[in-house]
Structure formats: structure tokens, C-alpha cells
Amino acid sequence: MLKLLHLADVHLGKPFQMLGAQGAAQRRALEETFVRAVDLAIAKQVHVVLIAGDLFDSPRSSPALVDLAERELRRLDDRGIWVGLVAGNHDAAPDGFVGGSHRLREAGLHVVLFGRAVESHAVPALDLTITGCSADPGTPASPLSGWPRQRSTRFAVGVTHGSVYRGGQVEGSAAMHPQEIRDLGLDYLALGDWHSASEVVPPPAPAWYAGSPELLAYDQEGAGHVLMIEVAAPGQATVTPVRIGRRQYKRMEIDAGTADEVGLRKTLEDAGDPEAVCDVLLTGVVPVDRVVNTAAIEREYADRFFRLRVQSKVQLWLDDEQLSRLPADSVLGRFVRLMRARLAEADQLQRPALEEALQVGVALLQGQEILA
């Protein structure tokens, strides 16, 4: 059985401006998570680690980060674990290899670096061929152009970095098409670029994005994994996502029209997690005297999360006095008069829906965003 670990989009050195003072802590988390990925590969005794691009956030990484990467690759080499490494769109140097490749090559004979040209590397001891190529930003061709369609070994896997075709979202000649992937007939294709773990093509020629092993963006869901792959026989791969990331993203939408501030505070207390980046969105229609001070809530509960952001998309419920003060000769004022006339004629069953329609209509005419 062939055992692989698929890792991608680590982005060592990413600045994390959106996290402010906590950016440095998240940069350290990326480094620690990369080390945990290597620890996992060693503990699981995998045969090959496939790193599908953007190990670094830039082709000009600091010497300290290149030292870290070389040290961890050397740990794999010392245990006879092969590494197939390609550059992504963030860390590709002008020569087509990952930035710092001159140092990473010193990690050992089991470390194979792929540039922009398609290459295949045979590993006779595993009866395996690894094919790969790095990202080539701006090229009009798919990263899979020119890949071999025939295998000379029992197992064949690939590694590259780029976008897969998604109708209406990612199109054009530079996108990898699922049929193109299937035609390669690989036992597994390791992809980088998409930051959430996701299957692209199912067996018998599976292709996956591993996603980033640690949180990279404020609202990123699906991050925090590497993929463990076991290939029992050609065309028989099983893929298992393994969570190794430290941070995670949470998103909560709270209807402020039905939950008062006490309920909001209770929700935040229950959800508190010092490793979570949390988005809270307040929605609904509320009276003026129940509008929540989101900035104050953020400050009060900031220490319960790694990062907390509270946003309000509530619509204000205007009482009769407030509605009556709207200019009578405006579109808004005329709308209010027409709706009030309909309310006066409505029965008790119709009134709740008409009252809500009045408030929503006023909010729309005032340019507010209405969330369903």
C-alpha cells in the first residue's frame, strides 16, 4: 500500500494585516502547523509528502523561514520519506521553482523540486512515478498540458498548483478541466490554490485541493487540514482529511428582532473560543431603543476569541410618530400613507404581514440592505 500526505497553501510569512496586533501570533501559528504536518507524516510513516504550492507567501521569504522549511524537509529525508514540491502563484521565483529552492535542495536526496516544465520522477523502491509542475501565472495553458498519459510504474501520482474549471466561476484555457484530470489516469492528483479542503474529481482518478492547513483569511471556512491518502492498488485511493490547524473560523447570524441583548451576550459566552476567529452578524427588524452597540460588544468579548467581529445589518422598526414625521411629498412619505391606508382596511390576519411590509419598504427606500 502506498501512503501519501498532501499539503498545500501554507503561506509561511503571510503578514495578516487584517488581524492587527495578532498578526504575529498567526504567522507563528502557520510555522507551528507546518511542523505538525511533518510530525504527522513521520508518525503515520507515509511514503511521500506532496506539497502543492505556496509553501511560502512570497518568492522572497526571510532566511529564517527558508531555514525552517529546509529543516523540516530534512527531517522527512532523514526518514526516507519522499517529498514532491511545486511552487504556487505566490512563491514561484523567476526561474520557475519555489523561492529559496537553492537551499531547499540541500534538504536531501528524497526532496524533488518541480519547476514550470512538466517532469516525472521515478521512485523504483515504491514502484512509483511522481509527475509535477509549478504554477506559471499568466500562461494561457492548463498546468496539466503536456503531462504523460501512460505510466511505467505500478503507482502514479501528480502534484501541481492552479484553478480547476467551474462553470460560470472559473473558465478559460488556463483552468484544469475535470475530464482532463480523469484522462491522466493518476492514482492521485494533489492540487494547491483553493484554500478549503475539497474533492475535485472522485475515484478512480481522484484529485483534491488540500486547502490551507491553517486559517489564512478572516472569513475562511474549510481550512485547517492536510489530506492522508492510502492507495491500496492502482485506482483504489481513499482520502481522509486530518485537522491540524490551530485556528478556526466561526460565523453566527443572530436575529436581533427575536433575541435581546441578554440573549446575544449568552450566545457569545457559550461560543467563546480563544482559538476562533468569529464573525457575528445581527439581522432582523428592531425598535430604536434595542439597537446594539456593536463596537462595545466587540471590546467586551474580545478576550474570549482570537479575533471577534460584530456587524449589524438590522432594520429599524419605526413607530407611528416616527413614520408621521417623514416628508409627505417624498416617495417615502407617499409609500407610508398608502401602506397605512391598506392597514386601516385590513383584518387582523392581514395586519402583521402588512406592518412588516411597511417597515421593510421604508428600510429599502432609505437605502438599507435587507437580509432574508
C-alpha positions as CSV (number, residue, x, y, z in Angstrom):
1,M,0.0,0.0,0.0
2,L,1.2,3.5,-0.9
3,K,0.7,6.2,1.7
4,L,0.7,9.9,0.9
5,L,0.3,13.1,2.8
6,H,-1.0,16.1,0.7
7,L,-0.2,19.6,2.0
8,A,-0.7,22.9,0.2
9,D,-1.0,26.7,0.7
10,V,0.8,27.0,4.0
11,H,1.8,30.6,3.1
12,L,4.6,30.9,5.6
13,G,5.3,34.6,6.2
14,K,1.9,35.9,5.4
15,P,1.5,39.4,7.0
16,F,-2.1,39.1,8.2
17,Q,-2.8,42.9,8.3
18,M,-6.5,42.2,8.9
19,L,-5.6,40.8,12.3
20,G,-3.7,43.8,13.5
21,A,-1.5,43.2,16.5
22,Q,-2.5,39.5,16.4
23,G,-0.9,39.1,13.0
24,A,2.4,38.0,14.5
25,A,0.7,35.2,16.5
26,Q,-1.0,33.9,13.4
27,R,2.3,33.9,11.5
28,R,3.8,31.8,14.3
29,A,0.7,29.5,14.0
30,L,1.5,28.9,10.3
31,E,5.0,27.8,11.2
32,E,3.8,25.6,14.0
33,T,1.2,24.0,11.8
34,F,3.8,23.2,9.1
35,V,5.9,21.5,11.7
36,R,2.8,19.5,12.9
37,A,2.2,18.4,9.3
38,V,5.7,17.0,9.1
39,D,5.2,15.4,12.6
40,L,2.1,13.7,11.2
41,A,3.8,12.4,8.1
42,I,6.5,10.9,10.2
43,A,4.1,9.4,12.8
44,K,2.0,7.8,10.0
45,Q,5.0,6.6,8.2
46,V,3.9,7.9,4.9
47,H,6.0,7.2,1.8
48,V,5.5,10.5,0.1
49,V,4.6,14.1,1.1
50,L,3.2,16.2,-1.8
51,I,3.4,19.9,-1.3
52,A,1.2,21.5,-3.9
53,G,2.4,25.1,-4.0
54,D,2.5,28.3,-1.9
55,L,4.6,26.9,0.9
56,F,5.7,30.5,1.3
57,D,3.6,33.6,0.8
58,S,6.3,35.2,-1.3
59,P,9.2,34.1,-3.5
60,R,11.5,36.3,-1.3
61,S,10.9,34.7,2.0
62,S,13.1,35.6,5.0
63,P,16.2,33.4,5.6
64,A,14.6,32.3,8.9
65,L,11.6,30.8,7.0
66,V,13.7,29.2,4.4
67,D,15.8,27.7,7.3
68,L,12.6,26.4,8.9
69,A,11.4,24.8,5.6
70,E,14.8,23.2,4.9
71,R,15.0,21.8,8.5
72,E,11.5,20.2,8.2
73,L,12.2,18.7,4.7
74,R,15.5,17.3,6.1
75,R,13.5,15.6,8.9
76,L,11.4,13.9,6.2
77,D,14.5,13.0,4.1
78,D,16.3,11.5,7.2
79,R,13.4,9.0,7.5
80,G,13.4,8.1,3.8
81,I,10.1,10.0,3.1
82,W,10.0,11.4,-0.4
83,V,8.8,15.0,-1.0
84,G,7.4,16.3,-4.2
85,L,7.3,20.1,-4.0
86,V,6.0,22.6,-6.6
87,A,5.8,26.4,-6.5
88,G,2.4,28.2,-6.4
89,N,1.4,31.6,-7.8
90,H,2.6,33.3,-4.6
91,D,6.0,31.8,-4.1
92,A,7.3,31.0,-7.6
93,A,10.7,32.6,-8.3
94,P,11.7,33.8,-11.8
95,D,13.4,30.5,-12.6
96,G,10.0,28.7,-12.1
97,F,10.9,26.9,-8.9
98,V,9.9,27.8,-5.4
99,G,11.7,30.8,-3.9
100,G,14.7,29.6,-1.9
101,S,15.0,26.4,-3.9
102,H,18.8,26.6,-3.8
103,R,18.6,26.0,-0.1
104,L,15.7,23.5,-0.1
105,R,17.6,21.2,-2.5
106,E,20.1,20.8,0.3
107,A,17.5,19.1,2.4
108,G,18.3,15.7,0.9
109,L,18.1,13.3,-2.0
110,H,14.5,12.4,-1.3
111,V,13.4,16.0,-1.9
112,V,12.2,16.6,-5.5
113,L,11.5,20.2,-6.6
114,F,9.5,20.7,-9.8
115,G,9.7,23.9,-11.9
116,R,7.4,25.2,-14.6
117,A,8.4,22.4,-17.1
118,V,6.5,19.1,-16.6
119,E,8.7,16.5,-15.2
120,S,8.3,12.9,-14.0
121,H,10.5,11.4,-11.2
122,A,10.6,7.6,-10.8
123,V,10.9,6.1,-7.3
124,P,11.8,2.5,-8.1
125,A,11.7,1.3,-4.4
126,L,8.0,2.3,-4.3
127,D,7.2,1.3,-7.9
128,L,6.0,4.9,-8.2
129,T,6.2,7.8,-10.6
130,I,5.7,11.4,-9.3
131,T,4.8,13.9,-12.0
132,G,4.6,17.6,-11.3
133,C,5.0,21.2,-12.4
134,S,4.9,24.6,-10.7
135,A,2.4,27.4,-11.3
136,D,3.1,29.6,-14.2
137,P,0.9,32.7,-13.6
138,G,-0.3,34.4,-16.8
139,T,0.2,31.4,-19.1
140,P,-2.9,30.6,-21.2
141,A,-2.4,26.9,-20.9
142,S,-3.7,24.5,-18.3
143,P,-1.0,23.3,-15.8
144,L,-1.7,19.8,-17.0
145,S,-0.8,20.5,-20.6
146,G,1.9,18.1,-21.7
147,W,1.5,15.6,-18.9
148,P,2.2,11.9,-19.7
149,R,-0.9,9.7,-20.3
150,Q,0.9,6.4,-19.9
151,R,2.5,5.0,-16.7
152,S,5.7,3.0,-16.5
153,T,5.3,2.1,-12.8
154,R,2.6,0.4,-10.7
155,F,1.7,3.7,-9.0
156,A,1.5,7.2,-10.5
157,V,0.7,10.4,-8.7
158,G,0.9,14.1,-9.6
159,V,1.2,17.5,-7.9
160,T,0.5,21.0,-9.3
161,H,-1.0,24.3,-8.4
162,G,-3.8,26.2,-10.2
163,S,-7.5,26.6,-10.7
164,V,-10.0,23.9,-11.8
165,Y,-12.8,24.8,-14.2
166,R,-16.1,25.7,-12.6
167,G,-18.8,26.8,-15.0
168,G,-19.7,30.5,-14.5
169,Q,-16.9,31.0,-12.0
170,V,-13.5,29.7,-13.3
171,E,-13.3,29.3,-17.0
172,G,-10.8,29.8,-19.8
173,S,-7.9,27.8,-21.2
174,A,-5.7,28.1,-18.1
175,A,-8.2,26.2,-15.9
176,M,-7.8,22.5,-15.4
177,H,-10.9,20.6,-16.6
178,P,-12.1,17.6,-14.6
179,Q,-12.1,15.5,-17.8
180,E,-8.5,16.5,-18.4
181,I,-7.7,15.2,-14.9
182,R,-9.6,11.9,-15.4
183,D,-7.7,11.4,-18.7
184,L,-4.4,11.4,-16.9
185,G,-5.4,8.2,-15.1
186,L,-3.4,9.0,-12.0
187,D,-3.9,7.2,-8.7
188,Y,-4.0,10.7,-7.1
189,L,-3.5,14.3,-8.1
190,A,-2.5,16.8,-5.4
191,L,-3.7,20.3,-6.1
192,G,-3.0,23.7,-4.5
193,D,-4.6,27.1,-4.8
194,W,-8.0,26.7,-3.3
195,H,-7.8,27.3,0.4
196,S,-10.5,24.9,1.6
197,A,-10.2,21.1,1.5
198,S,-12.4,19.8,-1.3
199,E,-12.7,16.9,-3.7
200,V,-12.4,17.9,-7.4
201,V,-12.6,14.5,-9.1
202,P,-13.8,11.3,-7.4
203,P,-12.1,7.9,-7.7
204,P,-10.7,6.0,-9.6
205,A,-8.6,9.0,-10.6
206,P,-9.1,11.3,-7.6
207,A,-8.0,14.9,-7.4
208,W,-8.3,17.1,-4.3
209,Y,-7.4,20.5,-3.0
210,A,-5.9,20.1,0.4
211,G,-6.8,23.6,1.4
212,S,-4.6,25.7,3.7
213,P,-3.6,23.8,6.9
214,E,-4.1,27.0,9.0
215,L,-6.5,29.9,8.8
216,L,-5.4,32.5,6.2
217,A,-8.4,34.8,5.8
218,Y,-10.9,36.4,8.2
219,D,-14.0,34.6,6.8
220,Q,-12.3,31.4,5.6
221,E,-14.2,28.2,6.2
222,G,-12.9,24.7,5.4
223,A,-9.3,25.5,6.3
224,G,-7.1,23.6,8.8
225,H,-6.5,20.3,7.2
226,V,-4.0,18.1,5.4
227,L,-5.0,15.0,3.5
228,M,-4.0,11.4,4.2
229,I,-4.2,9.2,1.1
230,E,-3.9,5.4,1.1
231,V,-3.6,3.7,-2.3
232,A,-4.2,0.0,-1.8
233,A,-3.9,-0.7,-5.6
234,P,-3.9,1.4,-8.7
235,G,-7.2,3.2,-9.0
236,Q,-8.1,2.4,-5.3
237,A,-7.2,5.5,-3.3
238,T,-9.0,6.6,-0.1
239,V,-8.7,10.2,1.0
240,T,-9.0,11.3,4.7
241,P,-8.9,14.9,5.8
242,V,-7.0,15.3,9.0
243,R,-7.4,18.5,11.0
244,I,-4.1,20.0,12.2
245,G,-4.8,23.7,12.2
246,R,-4.9,25.7,15.4
247,R,-7.4,28.4,14.5
248,Q,-10.8,28.0,13.1
249,Y,-13.5,30.3,11.7
250,K,-17.0,30.6,13.2
251,R,-19.9,32.6,11.7
252,M,-23.0,33.2,13.6
253,E,-26.1,35.0,12.4
254,I,-28.4,36.3,15.2
255,D,-31.9,37.7,14.7
256,A,-31.8,40.7,16.9
257,G,-35.6,41.1,16.5
258,T,-36.2,37.9,18.5
259,A,-33.1,37.8,20.7
260,D,-32.5,40.7,23.1
261,E,-29.0,41.9,24.2
262,V,-29.1,39.4,27.1
263,G,-29.5,36.6,24.6
264,L,-26.8,37.9,22.4
265,R,-24.4,38.0,25.4
266,K,-25.3,34.5,26.4
267,T,-24.6,33.3,22.8
268,L,-21.2,34.9,22.8
269,E,-20.3,33.5,26.2
270,D,-21.3,29.9,25.0
271,A,-19.4,30.3,21.8
272,G,-16.2,31.7,23.3
273,D,-13.1,30.0,22.0
274,P,-9.6,31.6,22.3
275,E,-8.6,29.9,19.0
276,A,-11.6,31.1,17.0
277,V,-11.9,33.9,14.5
278,C,-15.5,34.7,14.9
279,D,-18.0,36.8,12.8
280,V,-21.3,37.7,14.3
281,L,-24.0,39.2,12.1
282,L,-27.0,40.8,13.7
283,T,-30.1,40.8,11.5
284,G,-33.9,41.4,11.8
285,V,-36.1,44.4,12.5
286,V,-35.7,46.1,15.9
287,P,-37.0,49.2,17.6
288,V,-34.7,52.1,18.0
289,D,-34.3,51.5,21.8
290,R,-33.0,48.0,21.2
291,V,-30.1,48.8,18.8
292,V,-27.0,47.1,20.0
293,N,-23.7,48.9,20.2
294,T,-21.6,46.5,18.2
295,A,-18.3,48.2,19.0
296,A,-18.9,47.9,22.7
297,I,-19.8,44.3,22.4
298,E,-16.6,43.6,20.4
299,R,-14.5,45.2,23.1
300,E,-16.3,43.4,25.9
301,Y,-15.9,39.9,24.5
302,A,-12.7,40.3,22.5
303,D,-10.6,38.3,25.0
304,R,-12.9,35.3,24.6
305,F,-11.9,34.8,21.0
306,F,-8.7,35.0,19.0
307,R,-10.5,37.7,16.9
308,L,-14.1,38.8,17.2
309,R,-16.1,41.0,14.7
310,V,-19.7,42.0,15.3
311,Q,-21.6,43.6,12.5
312,S,-25.1,44.9,12.3
313,K,-27.5,44.6,9.4
314,V,-30.7,45.2,11.4
315,Q,-33.5,47.4,10.1
316,L,-35.1,49.9,12.5
317,W,-38.7,49.5,13.3
318,L,-40.2,53.0,13.2
319,D,-43.2,53.8,15.5
320,D,-46.2,55.8,14.3
321,E,-44.8,59.1,15.5
322,Q,-41.5,58.5,13.6
323,L,-43.4,57.4,10.4
324,S,-45.6,60.5,10.6
325,R,-42.5,62.8,10.5
326,L,-41.4,61.5,7.1
327,P,-41.9,64.2,4.4
328,A,-45.4,63.9,2.9
329,D,-44.3,65.0,-0.6
330,S,-41.5,62.4,-0.8
331,V,-41.7,58.9,-2.3
332,L,-41.1,57.5,1.1
333,G,-43.9,59.6,2.6
334,R,-46.3,58.6,-0.1
335,F,-45.4,54.9,0.4
336,V,-46.1,55.2,4.1
337,R,-49.5,56.9,3.5
338,L,-50.5,54.2,1.0
339,M,-49.5,51.4,3.4
340,R,-51.3,53.0,6.3
341,A,-54.4,53.2,4.2
342,R,-54.2,49.5,3.4
343,L,-53.6,48.7,7.1
344,A,-56.7,50.6,8.1
345,E,-58.8,48.4,5.8
346,A,-57.0,45.1,6.7
347,D,-58.4,42.4,9.0
348,Q,-56.5,41.1,12.0
349,L,-54.9,38.2,10.0
350,Q,-53.5,40.5,7.3
351,R,-52.2,43.2,9.6
352,P,-48.9,41.6,10.8
353,A,-47.7,40.9,7.3
354,L,-48.6,44.4,6.1
355,E,-46.9,46.0,9.2
356,E,-43.7,44.1,8.4
357,A,-44.0,45.1,4.7
358,L,-44.3,48.7,5.7
359,Q,-41.2,48.6,7.8
360,V,-39.2,46.6,5.2
361,G,-40.4,49.0,2.4
362,V,-39.3,52.0,4.5
363,A,-35.9,50.4,5.1
364,L,-35.4,49.7,1.3
365,L,-36.4,53.2,0.3
366,Q,-33.9,54.6,2.8
367,G,-31.2,52.5,1.1
368,Q,-30.7,49.9,3.8
369,E,-29.7,46.4,2.9
370,I,-32.4,43.8,3.6
371,L,-31.3,40.3,4.6
372,A,-33.8,37.4,4.1
